[in-house]
Amino acid sequence: MDIREEFLKFFESKNHARVASAPLVPDDATLLFNNAGMVPFKSIFTGEVPVPANPRATSCQTCVRAGGKHNDLENVGHTARHHTFFEMLGNFSFGDYFKEDAIAYAWEFITEVLKLDKDKLWVTVHESDDEAELIWQKHIAKERIMRLGDDDNFWQMGDTGPCGPCSEIFYDQGAEHFNGPEDKMGGEGDRFLEIWNLVFMQYERNAKGELHPLPKPSIDTGMGLERVVAITEGATSNYGSSLFMPLINQVSQMIGKEYVYASGASFRVIADHIRTATFLLAQGTNFSNEGRGYVLRRILRRGVRHGYLLGFKKPFMYKLVDTLISIMGKEYGYLAEKADAVKEQIELEEARFFKTIESGIELFNEELKNTKEIFSGEVAFKLYDTFGFPLDLTEDMLKEKHLKLDVETFDSLMDEQRTRAKAAWKGSGDEHAAGDFKTLLEKFGENSFVGYENRSYSSKVLALLSEDFVNVEQIHATHTGWVLLDNSPFYAQSGGQAGDIGTLKGYANVLDTKKFHGLILSHIELTNTLHVGDTVEAVVDVSRGEVTKHHSATHLLHAALYETLGSHISQAGSLVEATRLRFDFSHPKALTADEIAQIEEMVNFQIMHSIAGVTKEMDIEEAKNSGAKAQFGEKYGDRVRVVSFGDASVEFCGGTHVQNTTEIGTFIITKESGVSAGVRRIEAVCGNAAYNYLKAQRHTLNVAKESVKNQDLLAGIERLKEQVHTLKHELVEAHNASKEKIDVQMIGSTAVVIEQITAGDIKDRIDELKNQHESICAMLFQVKDDKVLIAAGIKNSGVKAGDWIKIVAPVLGGGGGGRPDFAQAGGKDVTKLPEAKEVANDFITKALS
């Protein structure tokens, strides 16, 4: 039985609108990921947007809980049913039906569609909810209904806002699964498995904590697909179902070890984490050291580390992607479309981590020897910063040793070095600030954009808002605020295109334009007092023309990348302004100079061939069938706008574009760089910005000619290179002539150096010695400012530099340490140098004998 499809069909038969799963990255800025089925409907429940025409909905929402408040990462693999990625089935009523129907629908689906044994079903209600208990008694015996308190059966969206009691449905897996006090309704045991939660949203909680009845109570339900599939297949663990076992079996085959549930946590972690990584990558999230990309990276690396524990020594998780697609590709077609790119990105990330994992674990184990209860935050930071170990991976390893981490020190070091990357997108279309938007939507609906055909328009001021989005009747000269026009020619920042600037003639300068909950609002600075109801001439700034050129060039660039590099190319972000464009795309490696030249040439070829720009509105299915490229995660309605330039480029796009490619002018790629693992960035200019770029390049060229005193710039540079080469050679000869002689003794096949030097860099001298010998143990001393510097270097020897230096440094009144191949220390007592050399010699002689 396809439970996902049966659920959606069932609620469609009850007049619910089927709603596709929203992207894992939500519109809600307060959330890291979509972590529940109700998240895409949150603004409806809070009243920020009006209730849709059909007040009933049903969905199967993909969810991730691996960061922030809702984080199940640590439990994955150790329990039968925790996941970082899962699917939540739900049915929703926005002020339509309530408890009676919600309970009846749930019971009908569970007992008549899923045909679960009624004798194994239990129900909980809130201790105060007499109404729900009475309704349930129509379907199930009173003895099987339990009352629980706020912790278990009261749900709220936040400290304030919609909330209410809930009712949970449990499946009894049998007394043989009893394993302690947590085996109870609402507990974390394995006997009673919660499969469905029905939330009765009937109150509004105010800032004082008071509950007030909502005028139109609503329903929000959530049923875990993984749990229900496991139950219907007779599996007592989610991981024993058909959603996971093909992945677990493949891991077992690849490593040649049998999967046994009791000791198989690593198998389960890998099976869970490949699902999360694949879905996030396929939807456009990429590996990085910040935000969602960091969560993605730590999930994959946690999976790799568990693979390492099983015995994997090279990338393996990417091989699971095709198996996952065979399980879930039918429902989520984009997985197959992005498969090659996803596998490439995962393999690259795995390879990077495998290069450092052994060194990192060696450092971890070294520090473990010195740890009694609290593991060093400094070492944890080094594991993160140098070896790429996410913090929670280190914490996971410590958890296995029953140790804690000095998180305060780690956080302090992170704060010192963190540099946050700028977001690749400059707005994706709909800002979510708090304000009087609900009132405006109910009164006016969404206002119209008339800027495709008009650069100026006589518009009526429907509303004015202060800087913090509160309705006002007027805004005075010199003040700033926001204006809602009935028909706006100003394009709202969206899909990477910058919001329009311009003027309201005689009244205000337009500083920016954005969308808030579907409303096009322009940010204005007043030159004259403006009132609600005034009619104004809204004029878009001429810079829009340059923005438009860059936007159309972005489409041609996207097509050229796809043609040149392959079908795995997927847009990962963009920025379109009057003076430049920036385009991020999935690709595993840096572009060669030839590839960049070819892409640039291809775009200019399309520009020169005078291709007409055509925009059409069509049904979304028609648009998809036409081959138009869509950006994953963008919200599209039933009707979409498709922009095409002949056969060269066909894309979904709501932005503004040139009427003919010749308007773009010259297209110049100014930079190609990496953004994160598997994501590259191209920066380019066209139109007037291209002219200015070439003018600046010509100026630079002329200055360079003057600097080399030669009109033939290349000849002048060659002459300078020859001079530099000669000077370097002379410098090296002088440096070698001035070097102190260092004595080398042999102990067996190992060269041993224990010397004091007076000149040069002590670390550089160690490196030179290591380069000169196949096997060496070298320790150098250098006196500077009445202190002694010590450096030890080891190559192809069983001795560890850190151990050696820890023996010698205390003789000089100091201390230090380092890696097995290199260590440094400092000492205060210069008079003890002869004694320190003797100790160093004794140690190394014994160690090598």
N, C-alpha and C positions, 0 to 999 in steps of 0.2 A: 504494500500500500504506500502511495506517495502521500505521506501525512501533510506535508507542506501544501500540496495542491488541494487535498481533500478539505483542509481547514478553510482555505480561501474560497473554495467553491461553496462550502456550507454557509458561510456568512454572506456570500453574494446572493444565495437563495433567500437570505433574510434581509435583502435590500441594502446591504452594505456595499459601498464603493471600494473596489480593490485598488489599493495604493501600492505602487512599487517601492521596494526597499530604498530608503534614502542613502546617500553616500555615508561612509563611516566617519568622515570629517564633517561635523555639523555646522549649520549656520550660527549656532549658539556659541558666542565667544566664551561663555563660562564653562564649556565642556571641552575636554581634550578629544573625545570621540563620542559618537552616538552609542550610548550604553544601555538603552532600553527602547522598547517599541514605541513608547509615547513621545520620545524626544522630537520627532518631526512634527508632532501636533501640539507641542508645548505652547506656541503663541496663540493657538485657538483656545486651549484650556484656560490660559491666563487672560483671555479677552483682548489681547493686543491686536488681533485681526478678527474680522467677522467670521461667523460660522459658515462653512461652505453650503452650497445649495442642497447637497445631500448630507444631512447631519449624522450619517453613519459611515464608518470606514473599517476596513480590515487590511492587515498587512502581515508580511513576514519580513521583519527588519533584521539586517545583519548588525551585530553589536560587537564592540571591543571594550573589555574592562581590563586595562593594563596600565593605568596611571591615574593620578589625581585621587579624588575621593573614593571612586569606585575602582578598586584595584584587586583583582583576584590572582595576580601573577604568582605570588609566593605559594599559593595553595595548589597550583596546577601540577599535576603528576602525583601529588600526595593524597588526593581525595578522588572519589569516584565520579565527581560531577562538576568540578570547577574548571573553567576555561577562560582563556584570554579572548577568544573569538567564539561567538555563538549566534544562533538565530532565534529570535523571539516572535512567536505568533501572537497576534492580538486583534481584538475587536474593540471599537470605540464608538461612543455615543456622545455627541456634542449637544447636550441639553435635550435629547430626544427620549429614548427609553431609559429605564433605571433598574433597580435591583431585581424586580420581578422577572423581566425579560432576560437580563444578563445571566441570572442564575439558571433560568430554564434553558437558554441557549447552551451554556456550558455543560449542563447535565446531559442534554440531548446529544451533543457532539461526542462527549466522552463515552457514553453508554451505548449509543445507537450507531455512531459512525466508527469510533475506535473499538467499540464493543469490549471495553475494559470490564472486568469482573466487579459488579457492584459491591460484593462482599469485601473487596479490598480497598474500597474508597472511604476516605474520611474527610471531614470538612471542619474548618475553624472559622469563627466569626469574632468580631470585636466584643469584648465583655459587655459593652453598652448597647449592642445592636440587636435588640429584640426583633426588629422588623426582619432582618436578614435571616435570623434563626427560624422564624415562623415560615418564611418562604421556603427555606431549605427543607423543612419538615414535610413539604409536599413531594419531595423527591427522595429523601434519605431518612433513615430512622434517627430519632432524636439522640439515641445513645452514641451515634457516630458523628455528632456535632459537638465541637469543643469551643469554649470561649477563652480567648487569650487577650492580653493587655496591649498597651500602646506599642511596646517594643516589637511585637509580632504582627499585630493586626490593625495598625493605624498608619496611613501613608500620607506624606506631605511632600510637596515639590521643593520647599525651602522653609526658612524660618517664618516667612509670611506667604500668603497666597492660597490657592486652592488646596484642599486636603480632605481627608475623610477616612472612615473605617474601611477595612477590606476583608475579603473572605478568601481563604486559601484552600485548595483541593489537594489532598494527599493520597498517595498510592502506597499501600502496605505491602512491602516486599517479602514479609514473613518473619516469624520469630527467629529463624535461623540466622538472620542478618543483624540481630541485636548485638550491639558492641559497646554498651555503656550508657551513662546518664544522658548523653546527647541524642539517644534514640527515642525521640519524642516529637510530637507535632511542633514544628518551629525550630527543632534542634538541627545539629549538623551530622547526625548519625546516618546509618545506611538503611535502616529498616523503613522509616516513614519518609517517603520522597515527595516533596512539594512539586506539583506539576503545573499548577495554574493559580494565578493570583487575580482576583476580581477586585478592583479598586472602585469604591463608591464615592465619587468626588462630590460631596454635598455641603462642604463648609468653606468659608474664606477666613483665614487666620490673619488678624491685624497685628500691628507692631507691638501691641500690649499683650499679645498671646491669646486674645479673645476669639472665640469661634462664632461666626455668623452664618446662618443658612444661605446657600447660593440660590438665586431665583430659579436657575435651571440646572439642577444636578446632572452630572455627567458620569460616563463609564469609561474606565481605562483598564484593560486586562493584558496580562502577559503570560504566555505559556512557553516553556523552554522546549524547542524542537528536539534537541539532543536527548533530553530526558524521556520524552514521549516515545521517540524512536527506539530507545533502549528497552523501555517497558514492553512495547508491542513486539519486539524481537526476542523477548525473554532474557535480555542481558541485564545483569544486576549492576553494571557500571556503564556509564555513557561510552567509555572507551572500548567496551566489548561489542558495540553496535557496528552496523555497516557503514556508519559515517567515519569511523576511525580505524577499524581493524585492517582494511586494505593498506593503510599507511604504516601501521605497526608491523604488519606482516612483511612489507617491503623492507623496512629497517632491519627486521630480523634476518631476512634473506641476504641483505647487503653485508651485514657484519658477521653472519654465520653463527648467531646466538639465538637460542629459543626464548620467546617472550613468555615470562611467568608473571602473573599479576602481582604477587607479593613483592617481587624484587624488580618490577618493571617500570619504576617511576620515570627513568630516563627515556624509555620508549614512548611513554604517554606525553611527556614534555615535548618531545620532538614532533609527535603527531599533532598536538595542539598548536605549537608555535609555527609550523609550516602553514597552517590554515591562516593564521593571523598575518604572517609576513606576506603571503601570496595575495590575499585580498587587499591589504593596504598598498602594496606596490602596484597592483593592477588598477587601483583607483587613483593613483597619482601621488601617494605619499612616498618620499624617498629617504634613504639613509642619511642621517646628519647627526650633529652633536647637540642639537637644540630641539626642544619642543616635541612634536609628534614624530619627527624623523629620528630623534634620540630614543624614543620609546620603541619604535620599529627596530632600531639597531640593537638595543639591549635584548629584545625578544629573540631575534635571530641568533645573537651571540650566546644567549642562554641555551638555546637549542643546540648550537655547535658544541658548547662545553659539555652538555649531556652526551652528545655523540662521542666526544673525546673520552668520556668516562667509559663508554661502551667499547672503545677501541678504534674509532675512526681517527685517521691522521691526515686526511685531506678532504676537500669539499664533498659533501654527500647530500645535503638537504635539498639542493636544487633539483636532484633527481626525483624527488617526491612530488614535484609540481604536476607532472603529467597524471600521476595517480589521483591527486586531488581533483584535477579537472574531470577525470572520468567519474568521480563521485558527485561533483557539484557543478560541472560545466553546463549542463542542460539548463539549470535554473539561472545561472549567472554567466551568460555568453561572453562577457568581456574577459573572463579568465582565459579562455582559449585564444582570443584576439591578442592578448598581451603576454601570452605564455613565453615566447622566446625572450622578450625583454626582461620579464620577471626572472626567468632562470639565469640569464646573464648577470643581472644585478645581484641575485642571491649568491651565485658562484663566486663573483668577485669579492663580495663582503665576507664570505666564508674563507676564501683564500687569504685575505688580509688578516683575519683573526687567527687562522691556523699558524701564520708566520710568527705570531707573537705569543701564542697561548702557552707554549712550553716554557718560555722565558718568564712569562708572568706567573705561572704556577710555581716555578722554581723560587721566584722572589717571595711569593705568598708563603710557601712552605718554610723558607728561611726565617721570615718574620714570625711564623707560627711557633718556632722554637723559643722565641723570646716573649711569647704571649701567655699570660696566665688567665686573664678574664677579658681584658679590653684590647682589641687589635688596633694597631697604629693607624690613625687617620691619615698620616703623612704617607705611609706605604700604600694605603687604599687609594689615595689620590695619584700616586705614581703608577699604580696598576691601571687606573682610569686614563691618565694623561699620556703615559708612555706605551702601555701595552694594550690599551683599548678595552679594558675590562669595565663594563658598566657597574655602577655602585651596587645595584641590587644583585649582580652576579657575585661580587665579592661577599655581600651579605648572605647570599644563598650558600656559598661555600663555608662561611663562618657558622651559619645555622646548623650545618651538618656536624660541626665540631662543638656546638653548644657554646659559642663565644659571641661577644658583642663587639661593636665597632665604635671607635671614637668619631662619631658623626660630626661633632662640633668642629673639630680640626679639619676634617674633610670639607665641610661646607665653607669654612673660612678660606681654604686654599682655592676652592672652586670660584668663590666670589672674586678673588684676586685676579684670576686668569681668564674669567669668562668674557667673551666678546660675542654678543648676540648678532647673528646674521640677520640682515634685513629680509623681510618677507619677499618672495618672488613675485607675488601678486600685489598690485596696487589697487585693491578693492575687487571683489568678485560680484558686485552688483547690488547688494542689499545690506545696508548697515543696520545694526540692531540696538541703537541707543534707546534709552527709556524716555518717554515723553508722551504728549497728548495725541498720539497717532490713532488710537482706537476711535476717539471722538471724530477726528477728521475723516477717517475711512467710512465711518457710519454715516457721516453727513454728506460727503462729496464722492466717495469711492476713489479709485485710483485716478490721478489726473493723467492727461494725455501728453505724449511726446510728439511734437510736430516738427522736430528739427531735421528730419531727413530731407524734407523739401524746402524748409524755410530757415534762413539765417537770422531773420527778424520776424516778430509776430506781435500783434496787438493782443495782450493777454489781461485777464482780470485777476486781481489779487484775491484768492479765496481765503487765505489765512496767513497770519504772520506769527512767528514763534521767536521767543528769546533764544539766547545762546544755549540754554539748557532745555530747549524744546517745549516751553510752556506757551500756550496760546495767549497772544496779546492783541489788542485792537489797533495799535500803531507802534511804529519804531521811529524815534527821532533822529535827526541829522547827527552825524559822527558816531552813532551807535552801530552795533552789528547784530545780526540775527539771521533768521531763515524765512524764505518766502515760498508759499505754495501757490503756483499759478494754475489757472484752469487748463491752459494749453501752453506747454513749455517748449521753447525751441532749444533749450540747454540740455545737452546730453549728460546723463548721470553716470559718474564713474562706474565702469562695469567691464568685466572680461579683460582687464588690463588697460583699457583705454581711459585716459585721464578725464575727469569731469570738466565740462565747459566753463569758461570764464566769459565775461562780457559786461553789459550794462543794462540797467533799467533806465532808459533815457530820462534825465532830469531828476532822478531819484536815488540811484544807487549803483555802485560797482559790484558786479557779481564775481566773487572770489573763488568759488568752487561749486560743483553740483553733485549731489549724491542721492541715492535711493534709501528711504527709510520705510520698511514694511510695505514696499510697493509704491510709496509716494515719492515723486520727484521733487526734491527741495533744493533751492539754491541758497548758498551762503552769501549774504550781502553786507556791504558796508555803506551806510546811508549818507547821501550828500544833501538830502532833503527829507522832510517827514513823510512817511508812507503809511497809508491807512488800509485796513481791510475794505475791499470793495472798489479800490482805485483801479483804473485801467491804465496799463503802462505799455510802452513799446519796448519789448525785450529783444536785445540785439546781441548775437553771439560774436565773440571776438574773432578777428581774422586768423588768429593762431589755430583755430579749429581746422583750417585748410591744411596746415602742416601736420597736425595730429592725424588727420584723415589719410594723408600720404603714407605716414609711418604705419598706420593700421593695415592698409592694403598691402604694403611691402611685407608686413609680418605674415600675411596669408601666403604670399608668393614664396617667402622664405621657408615656411612650413612645408609647402609642396616640394620645394627643391631639396630640402633635407630628406624628405620621405623618398624622393626619387633617387637621390645620391647614396644615402646611407642604408636604406632598407625600410621595410614595413613595420619594424619594431619601434620606429620613431613615434613618440607620443608627447604631446605638449605638456609641460610640467610647470608652466607659469609664464606670464608675459607682462610687459610694461610698455605702453604706447604713449608718448608725449610729443610735444611740438618739435623738440630738438633731438630726439633719439628714440630708438626702440631697443627692447631687450627681450630675448626669447629663450626660455629654458626648455630642454627636451631630454627625453630618456635616451642615453647612448653610453655604452660601457667604457669608452676610451676617448682620449683627446683626438680632435680632427687633425689630419695632416695639412701641410701648407697647400698641397695639390687639391685636397678635398674642399678646403675653404675657398680656393680660387675657383673651383668648379661650381660650387654653390653660388658664389657671388656672380659668376658669369651667367648662370642659368636664370637668376632673378633678373639681371639686366636684359637678358635676351627676351624675357616675357614683357618687360617694360617697353623695350624698343618696338615690339611687334603690335603695339597699339590695340590691346585687347580690351573690349568693352566690359565694364563692370555691370553685372546684372543682379538685382535682388528680387527674390520672390518669397511670398508667404505661402506656406503649404502645410498640410497635415503632417504631424511628426512622423508617422509611419511612411508616408510618401517620401519625406525628406531622407529618412534612413535608407529606404530602398534606392534612392537616387545616388547613393554613395557619398553623400555629404558627410564630412568629418564633424563629429560632435566632441565637445570637451567634457570629459567625465567629471561629474560633480556639479556641473552647471544645472540650474533649474530651468527646464523647458516645459512649456504648456502644450496643449493639444495642437496649437498652431505655432509654427516656428518660422523664422526668417533665415533664408539661405542666400549667401553671397557667393557668386561665382565669377571667375575670370576665365571664360572659355572652358577648356578641359584642364587648364593648368591648375586651378584651385577651386574647390567647391566645399564650403564650410557653413555650419550653423553659426550665425553671428548677428548680434543686435547692434553692432557698432556702426560708425559712419565710414564711408569708403569713397574712393575716387570713381568717377564715371568712366575713366579710361586709364589704362596703366601708364600711358605717356605722361600723365600728370605727376607721377611719382618722381620723375627725373632720374638722376643717377643714384644707384644703391651701392653703399660701401660698407663692408664689414670692418669694424674698428677693433674688435677683440673677440677671441674665443677662449673660454676658461671653464674650469670645473666648479660646480656648485656643491655637489656632494657625490657620494659613491653612485655611479651610474647615471648622473645628471650633468649635462653640459650646458653652457650658456653662450649665446651669440649676441653681441651688441653691434648695432649698425645705425647708419644715418642715411637719409635721403632728402630730396627736396632742397630747401634753403640750407638745412643743416649740413648736407653733403657739400654744398658750395663753400660754406664756412670752414668745414673740415679740410678741404683741399687747399683753401687759401692759407690756413694755418700750417699745413704741411709744406707748402711752397716757401713760406717764411722761414720755417725750421731748416729747410734745405739750403736756403741762401745764407743763413747764419752759420751752418755747418761748413759751407764752402769757404766763408771768410775765416773760420777757425783753423782750417787746414791750409789756408793760403793757396788754394788751388781750385780752379773752376771745375776740374775733373775730380769730383768728390771721391770716387772710388780709388783713384790713384793716390790722392792725399791720405786716405785712410790706410792704404797699404804701406805707405811710407812710415806713418806713425806706428803701425804694427811691427814693422821691422825694427824701429828704434826701441820700442818697448821690449821686444824679444832680446835684443842685444843687452839692454840694461838689466833685464832679469837674469840673464846668463852671468853677467859680471857680478851681480849681487849674490847669486848662489855660490859662485867661486869664492867671493870674499867671506861669506858666511861659513863655508866649509873650512876655509883656512883658519878661521878664528875659533873653531869648535875645540872644546877640551877633549883630550883623549880619555876614553872610557875603557877600563879594563874588563875583559870578559873571561870568566873561568868556566870550565865544563865539568858538570857532574853527570856522569853517564852521557846520554845524548842530549842533555838539556843545558843550554847556555845560562849562566847565572851572572847577574850584574848587581852589585851593591856599591854605589858610588855617591859622592857629593859633587854637585855641579855648581858653578858660580854664574853662568850666563845661559841665556835661552829660556824657552818655556819648558817647564819640567814635564808637562803632559805630552808636548810635541816630541821631546827626546825619548819618552817611553814608547810612543807610537813608532818612531824611527827604528828603535831597537827591535820591536816586535816584527817590523817589516823585514829586518835583516836576518832573522833566525826562524827556523821551522819550529823549534821548541825553546822557550825562554822563560825565566823567572827574573824580572828586573825590579829593583827598588832604588829610586833616586831620592837624594836629600838636597834641599836648597835653602840657604839662609837668606831671609828678607825681613828687614825691619825688626831685627832681634827675635825673629820667630823662625821656626823650621817648617818648611813645606815638605811633605812626603807623598810620593806617588809610587804605586806598585802596579806592574803589568804582567799578565800571565798569558802564555800562548801554548796550547797543546801540552798541558801538564796537569796532573791530578791536584795540584795545589790551588787553593782559592785565594785570590788577591785580598779579599775582605778579611779572611782568617789571618793572613800574614800581617797585614797592617794593624789589625787589632792587638797583635802581640807586641809590635814595635812601638806604636804611637804612645802608649802609657809611659814608656821609659823616658820620653821627652816631655812628659807632663801634658799630653794631649790625647786626642781621640779622633776616630773617623771610621770610614767603612766604604762599601761600594759593591760593585758586581763581582762575580767570580773572576772575570777577566781584567778588571781594572778597579782600583780603589785609591782614595785620597785621604789624607789626614793632615793635621797641624799639631805642632808642639811648641811649648813655651821655653823650655830649658835647652839653650844652645850648647851648654857645657857637656851635656850628656850624649852628644853626637857619636863619639867613639864607642860608647857603651851600646847605643842603639844599633850601630852597624854590626857589633858582635852578636847581639840578640837576633838580628835579622839573618846573619850568616848561620848561626846555630840552628834556627828554625828551618831554614830552607835546606840545610845539609841533611838534617834528620828526615825531613819530608821527602827528599829525593833519594834517600839511601834505600 
